[in-house]
């Protein structure tokens, strides 16, 4: 079997998961970590998708032994005078690796667990070994310059993964980072000693609470410790310098009355910390013999806790890509194109999701600099000119009421309505079951709209299959697959397709039949279980447009997809 030698910069979740995946795939791995673990990191709140990856890498028993706080959901007091709402992780266990919960962790413990596991499985790990330079000039190898024990040494490898966080040396050297003008936030946080105030279905949940100057996170971590942070506008930096971080944190936190109600008289037990300039992406995520993963590549915003998941997902994808290139060198360009596309789409998915929720809150909170800057109301918002999701939103125009800028906040409000509590205040009486009625109403409305479609129009004259890739969920191999597309390269990559399914959509392009007929035909070729999801995804990508008996366009509001939650894991 072909093997590659891979150097990984950084031993955090991205680096450790990349190493564990590459090792599972049979490659030689060395991890270079600048610090000595354990070391402090923010980002304690995980997503179910991360649990799924770690489970499939064989870490479930060790994670369970840590007795981490179980996270069943994320709860929001989002917008002034809005009832609480909960984004539940409840999902049917359609596969052994689908999770209906995540965990809250102390990152210093969690990251050490991952790195120790990498070492225990035979991966070479060098701590206190910062990489100071990466030489990509040679066509057949990568050369790292590493500082170890007061000496400078060089190390060669076939590939390099920069998982070195926001300070990743390769990302800096390449000069490909682009800071985001929309999420110009910074965070100030500390820790409080507080027993979880809720023991029912809210026990272990993460709180995000808006107030005039921004929003507050509250995360229950181990041993009755709460992580509490302020996310405010970058313009507040001058006030922090003038008043000091401690004073700024205390006085600003008191403005968020709902957060103070949860905290009660809890004691602050740690120093105040600050981080800024966290929202960015890169022009390129991989090329030739390098891959960027996790925070070395991009980060959006702490809302919805996607940081560790995006790091873990990109790590698995990078490892699978290196494995594929090693075994099929003639596919190098195609594999890099896949990695760059899937990574950027995952990042933009989170970016769009968060922008909608910020826009929603901006119309409910008192007028302030923070919320004015986080509102999308115009189609020429220059802060979003590089975002494909925004271009698509604008291009849809007024004809599609589910896609115009004016209705953008409605996407968040739809999700909020599904998770809204029956009581106006947080209460231990909240039950996950009380959300079922709203879920049923949403599904019923969607079903009604779909059933009203008597004629579908296929965009373009032909339905074709195009080559693509996907990560096999248990072995983590990157495998070739085919996805549905038209001759103009518009495609839907979420589900692999075959010739029988393609023929159905070619027939539709020629005959223009309706939803019921389409679902029936999909069922006849073994696609019954996924038929509705396939149709909705095709409508979202613009490949299908539905019309009712009157010839009016049927709008199925574009969903806000959020990777790492539910059953449709990207990796």
C-alpha angles and dihedrals in degrees: 000000000000113000132193131202109230129191116204121198110210133026100220123110094293094049096042094046091047089050094047091048094048090047090051088052091053104257132135111249136188121185120203113198121183095208137053112248133266094055130153122265134166120227104084099160119085137190130234091250090063090052088053093054093048091047092054090048089058100253100117097104093050093047092050090051091061092066092221119185107272112236112206097172148338117259124204135199086189118170132008115288091006122135115243116269131195129215098210122205091208109139135159112259095239090156130027090246097053111106131200093199144032131204138245112229145184098242095213089060096038096048091048090051090055095045093046090051090052089052093046091054092057102268113142109242124189114190123192086028111122117193107229100181142013120204112204096166097103117083096216105040149015122237121206126196109213132185110218128168094343092310132100116229136171128228130191128212140164093238138010130210116199104211092150097125126237089332095051108154097219094049089052094047094049091052092215100130118119119191119222118242094197099058099046092154135135131199134225117187149159140168134265133196105239134147110227104271092211128061101177129067091320093061109121096010122140118238127216113185127183125215136163098284099040133291141304129226121209118188125178108220131175125315098017092302120145123201106214121185141172121221109199139159119286089241089073090072092092090054090051091053092048098046101027127246096270095052093042091051095049098045096042093047090056089061089067098076096180091054091049089051090058093044094047107171095338115156121241106232106178142046124276115257133193135203129176143169092045101140114088146112134201135246091234131019098193143359139159105343103345137082130187117214137183119342091353086070107032149329132188116187138313093248108113093014098252099147101094092039094052088048093051094043093050090047093056091045093050091049092048090048093052090048091051094048090048091055097035109030092171089067096056096114093045092050093050089049089053093048094048093047098045093045094048092046091051091050093047091047089060091042093055093043093053095043090057092052092047090049091050093052093045090068093053105040123080113273108277139148092255097055096038088058093049097054123101111204105137133065091222097058099151092201089071101042093115095049115101092200090059093047089052091048092053095042091057088070130191094309091077109057089191093060110040123110090239091062096040094106090054089072090064093042090055092056091043091053090054092055100036116133120235091232124065093228134046110275138173085229089075112118129190087227093066089070092061096084092056091047091052091050091051093049090045092053092047091049091049092052093048093047089053090064107103095167133032122198117208114217107240129008100275140048109213139173117238128190118257139150138247135183112246104235102227105027095034093221116150104237134190116248137164126241133193118263143148128242090265092064095252105143148171111223103175095089129036114234138202136208094268091056093044090054091056091058092043087055089049090052088056101035104027100215126176139259099272092051092046093051091047092052093046089052091053090061095047099269099110095114094053100030097108093044091050093050094047092047091050090051091049092052091049097246093114130041120185130212131188130224091279092054092250119142114254111223118210103188111243109253123233102238119206117188121224095035127090124008103303099086113176090214 
